[in-house]
């Protein structure tokens, strides 16, 4: 087991599993990278190394934590990275893509939308706060600064690229000001002005997703959702925490906008009560944070049983994004795939090559075995990258 932690993205931990016949499997984990690294080498490697047939399902059962299984903490995210790497290895051993191994693909292309982050979004620490946004007026693809300061111009730029969906979070600073307990009229007006400018610029031809990051109390979230109704957002995402099950049901009854939930929900057991409410419209699972491809495909199946589309979350690493695409291509209830063009055009290619091709708002997967990725050689050669290796001891 090899892990790589690049300096250019402090939250990323890349996992490379090596076999004795020279094959490698790739995975990654995002947030608390040093803790994930320690967990993988101190706990996972002794259990994993030396196994002759590390099947993803069997290893997922082996690594399931006794405590901490209800949240996407270090153990679950580390296990998710290993699970992706095992699927990648399985594909290389069989000569099939992960999408083929999952029973698909069921489509040739898939629509993507752009989350309007910048290259340094969530870089300094693991906290989801405006102090960690890394937004700047300088540089290329600073989409977060753009949606806050020139939303109409950004919307037109994305539209001209062929993108027909964009996600923004203009309410977060207001949530920080009151700990999510209330939104003042001035704050509401300023955030809605951003939404209005986008609608004036590109009309309803652009699907507009409003992210609330689970920062709000129910009453404040209801007020925001109602204020957004005239602008017809495609969805409002995570208005409150996904584990506030009863409050989510009550909120959905009070508002007239579609609600998306799930990037921080964990596994099929975390999603089941949300789906049983019969209120949410979309499941935005994160393949890595929910425990890997093995668990994510079960979430997709449970969502399908409730006639709910999935829209996998991105913002957590290039290998996870590739895993998302393979899952999305193989599941009939996939709506579209989230992407971050600022990541795809800056630091994602510094980690791997072979990411899906995106053009005019649509992605195409190759038929390369596994996840179809190769580790970028410069990642190991970069002296600032922390590299740690755990080898099977000779008998």
Buried (B, 14 or more C-beta within 10 A) or exposed (E): BBBBBBEBBBBBBBBBBBEEEEBBBBBBBBBBBEBBBBBBBEBBBEEBBEEEEBBBEEBBEEBBBEEEBEBBBBBBBBBBBBBBBBBBBBBBBEEBBBBBBBEBBBBEBBBBBBBBBBBBBBBEEBEBBBEBBBBEEEBEBBBBBBBBEBBBEBBBBBBEBEBBBBBBBBBBBBBEEBEBEBBEEEBBEBBBEBBBBBBEBBEEEBBBBBBBBBBBBBBBBBBBBEBBEEBEBBBBBBBBBBBBBEBBBBBBEEBEBBBBBBBBBBBBBBBBBBBEBEBBBBBBBBBBBBBBBBBBBBBBEBBBEBEBBBBBBBBBBBBBBBBBBBBBBBBEBBBBBBBBBBBBEBBBBBBBBBBBEBEEBBBEBEEBBBBBBEBBEEBEEBEEBBBBEBEBEEE
